[in-house]
Every structure is written in C-alpha cells, then in structure tokens.
Amino acid sequence: MKLHKNIVAFLSLLNESPEFFQMEAWQDLPNLATEIENLADNESAIADTIKNWCKKHGLGKALRTRREVTPGKPLPSTLEPLENLTKTIPDIIMDAYKQAQKTGTITTADTSNESR
C-alpha cells in the first residue's frame, strides 16, 4: 500500500539518511510532528502530510526513491505495527530532532554580534 510506504519511507529517511535534510527541514520537524499529532491515527492524512512536507523541503525525490528502493520492506523490528506507529510518529520525529540538536546537525544562528 502506497500510504504505508510513504510513512515507512519517511521514517527510514529520517533515521537512516539524515544527511538529506537541509537545516530548514530540521528546524521545521517540530511543526510536522504537531501537524501529524493533530491528525490522530488517520493513516491517509498522515501519509499525505508527510509527502507534502517532503515536497516543501526538497525531499520529494528522496522519499520516492526510498519507497521504490525498498518495496515491501518490513518495518524495522524496533518499530511497532502501523496501527500503533501512527500514534507514535510525532514522538519518533521529535526524538530524531532532539538527537540532531545534540549532534550539532541543527544549529541556531548567533545573533549576539548583530547591530541592533
């Protein structure tokens, strides 16, 4: 099912290939998590939201490629079945965001020297 593949492909991209994400995408991840959280467990809406977010951040091709390269790939054993996964996607996204902050992938601009 294509919807399922969008979700799994995105999570795979996020966790296995974070180098594809530009700074703006990393900074917008909390907004994506909030948006998905508001969709409850509507798999179709979540998959569409992820697809549109990826397009917005130049990750549409990477998402499509990830879907095509791993057709039918089962969920990693560390992830729950999709029914439960749709409820935990915001947490998974925020965990990746926090990890990126810790490793310095996400940086904030130092504006302390800018003139006022």
Sequence and secondary structure as in RCSB ss.txt:
>XXXX:A:sequence
MKLHKNIVAFLSLLNESPEFFQMEAWQDLPNLATEIENLADNESAIADTIKNWCKKHGLGKALRTRREVTPGKPL
PSTLEPLENLTKTIPDIIMDAYKQAQKTGTITTADTSNESR
>XXXX:A:secstr
 HHHHHHHHHHHHHHH GGG  HHHHHHHHHHHHHHHTTTT HHHHHHHHHHHHHHTT HHHHHHHHHHSTT   
 TTS  HHHHHHHHHHHHHHHHHHHHHHTSS     TTS  
